[in-house]
Amino acid sequence: MTPEPITVMMVDDHPIFLEGVASALEAVPRVRLVGQAGSGAEAVALHRRLRPDVTLMDLQLPDMHGSEAIAAIRAEAPEARVIVLTTYEGDVHAAQAIRAGAAGYMLKSAVRHELEETIVSVHGGRRRILPSVACALAEQMYMDALSPREVEVLRLAAVGNTNLKIGEQLGLSEGTIKTHMKNVLAKMQAKDRTHAVLLGIQRGIIGMGAGGRLPPGLRL
């Protein structure tokens, strides 16, 4: 007797990526794509209606962070199995998603090679976390966390402010901002402020610009 296919719902706001995942799933007989959502709110409503076995969730959604959508889904359906599909390995993003209840975490670049195994594993009740993400989470435990003020300084630096401008906005001297930035670089093990901003975005410490765009001149 042929087992029932694993039903899957996909959440991502990029149509081309959705098409790519749908194509990949078509080649897997034991998996069936039953629904697609382009936002967090749509994902919660669609999950409520479809109750898929596994949900593939992007973290960068237009209306809310993916971890918020995961938490909302699991609040209604504690048994829900969610796999995060993301572009980068950011440890803060990973920690948020795992705390929200994600059972799997993998990179979009690995979809073609690892998606089927990850879906089957998570559907079977196991966790499947990308090894590099697990390592990043372990390393994060031993890193000094940025203080709220240091996060604020990094966020202002990310949009191109000089130390003087940041100081003016925060009511602090330029020298104090330099000290904060020096501490940020040391804690993040960054080569310079641009590197610190990139790491901050990758790790989810600071958000990307409006519409999910990077500040001018920065590349991931």
C-alpha positions in Angstrom: 0.0 0.0 0.0 1.4 3.4 -1.0 1.8 5.8 1.9 -0.1 9.1 1.8 2.2 11.9 0.5 3.6 14.5 2.9 1.6 17.7 2.4 3.6 20.8 2.2 2.8 24.5 2.3 5.3 27.1 1.1 5.6 30.7 2.4 7.8 33.2 0.5 7.1 36.5 -1.2 9.4 35.8 -4.2 7.4 34.2 -7.1 10.5 32.9 -8.9 11.7 31.1 -5.8 8.3 29.7 -5.2 8.3 28.3 -8.7 11.7 26.8 -8.2 10.6 25.0 -5.0 7.4 23.8 -6.6 9.4 22.4 -9.4 11.8 20.6 -7.0 8.8 19.2 -5.1 7.2 17.9 -8.2 10.1 15.5 -8.6 9.5 14.0 -5.2 6.7 11.4 -5.3 6.2 11.2 -1.5 5.7 15.0 -1.1 2.8 17.1 -2.4 2.7 20.9 -2.4 -0.8 22.0 -1.3 -0.6 25.7 -0.9 1.6 28.9 -1.3 1.5 32.1 0.7 3.3 35.4 0.1 3.0 37.0 3.6 2.9 36.1 7.2 -0.8 36.8 7.6 -1.7 34.8 4.5 0.5 32.0 5.8 -1.4 31.8 9.2 -4.8 31.9 7.5 -3.8 29.3 4.9 -2.2 27.0 7.5 -5.4 27.2 9.5 -7.4 26.0 6.4 -5.0 23.4 5.0 -3.3 22.0 8.1 -0.3 20.8 6.0 2.1 18.2 7.4 5.1 20.5 6.9 5.5 24.3 6.2 8.5 25.8 4.4 8.9 29.4 5.8 11.0 32.3 4.6 12.1 34.7 7.3 12.0 37.9 5.4 8.3 38.5 4.7 6.6 41.9 3.8 4.3 42.1 6.8 6.1 40.4 9.6 9.2 38.4 10.4 9.0 34.7 9.6 9.6 33.8 13.3 6.4 35.7 14.2 4.4 33.8 11.6 5.9 30.5 13.0 4.8 31.5 16.5 1.3 32.4 15.3 0.9 29.1 13.4 2.1 27.0 16.3 -0.1 28.9 18.7 -3.1 27.6 16.7 -1.5 24.3 15.8 1.2 23.2 18.3 1.9 20.1 16.3 2.8 22.1 13.2 6.2 21.2 11.7 8.0 24.2 10.2 11.2 24.4 8.2 12.9 27.7 7.8 14.3 28.4 4.3 16.6 31.5 4.4 19.3 33.2 2.4 21.8 33.5 5.2 22.9 31.6 8.3 22.3 34.5 10.7 22.5 33.2 14.3 20.1 35.6 15.7 17.5 34.8 13.0 18.1 31.1 13.7 17.7 31.5 17.4 14.4 33.5 16.9 13.0 30.9 14.5 14.0 27.9 16.7 12.5 29.6 19.8 9.3 30.2 17.8 9.1 26.5 17.1 10.9 25.8 13.8 12.0 22.2 13.6 14.3 22.7 10.6 16.6 25.4 9.3 18.3 25.3 5.9 19.6 27.7 3.2 17.7 28.4 0.0 20.9 27.5 -1.9 20.7 23.9 -0.6 17.1 23.3 -1.7 17.9 21.1 -4.7 20.1 18.8 -2.6 18.6 18.7 0.9 14.9 19.7 0.7 13.5 16.2 0.4 15.6 14.7 3.2 14.8 17.7 5.4 11.1 17.5 4.8 11.0 13.7 5.5 13.1 14.1 8.6 11.0 16.9 10.1 7.8 15.1 9.2 9.1 12.1 11.1 9.4 14.2 14.3 13.1 15.0 14.1 14.9 18.3 14.1 17.2 19.1 11.2 19.3 22.2 11.6 21.9 23.3 9.1 25.4 22.3 10.6 26.8 25.8 10.0 23.8 27.3 11.8 24.2 25.0 14.8 27.9 26.0 14.9 27.0 29.7 14.7 24.5 29.3 17.6 27.1 27.5 19.7 29.7 30.2 18.9 27.1 32.9 19.8 26.9 31.5 23.3 30.6 32.4 23.9 30.4 35.8 22.3 29.8 39.0 24.2 26.3 40.3 23.3 26.1 43.9 22.1 24.5 46.3 24.6 21.3 48.1 23.6 23.4 51.3 23.0 25.9 49.4 20.9 23.1 48.0 18.7 21.7 51.6 18.4 25.1 52.8 17.3 25.5 50.0 14.8 22.0 50.6 13.4 22.8 54.3 12.8 26.2 53.4 11.3 24.4 51.1 8.9 22.6 54.0 7.2 25.8 55.9 6.6 26.1 58.1 9.6 29.5 59.2 10.7 30.5 59.0 14.4 29.9 62.7 14.7 26.4 62.4 13.3 25.6 59.4 15.4 26.7 61.3 18.5 24.6 64.3 17.6 21.5 62.0 17.2 22.1 60.2 20.5 23.3 63.3 22.5 26.7 61.8 23.0 30.3 63.0 22.1 32.1 61.7 19.1 34.7 60.2 21.3 32.0 58.1 23.1 30.6 56.9 19.8 34.2 55.9 18.8 34.4 53.9 22.0 31.1 52.2 21.4 32.1 51.4 17.8 35.4 49.9 19.0 33.5 47.7 21.4 31.2 46.6 18.6 34.0 45.6 16.3 35.7 43.7 19.1 32.6 41.8 20.2 31.6 41.0 16.6 35.1 40.2 15.5 34.7 42.5 12.6 37.5 44.0 10.5 35.8 47.5 10.2 32.4 49.2 10.5 31.2 48.0 7.1 32.0 44.4 8.0 30.2 44.9 11.4 27.1 46.2 9.6 27.1 43.2 7.2 27.5 40.8 10.2 24.8 42.7 12.0 22.4 42.2 9.1 23.3 38.5 8.6 22.9 37.7 12.3 19.7 39.6 12.6 21.1 42.1 15.1 19.9 45.0 12.9 17.3 45.0 10.2 17.8 45.6 6.5 16.6 48.9 4.9 13.2 49.7 3.7 11.7 47.0 1.5 14.4 44.6 2.6 17.2 46.4 0.8 20.7 46.8 2.0 22.1 50.2 2.7 23.9 51.7 -0.4 27.3 50.3 -1.0 26.9 47.1 1.0 26.8 43.6 -0.4 26.1 40.3 1.3 
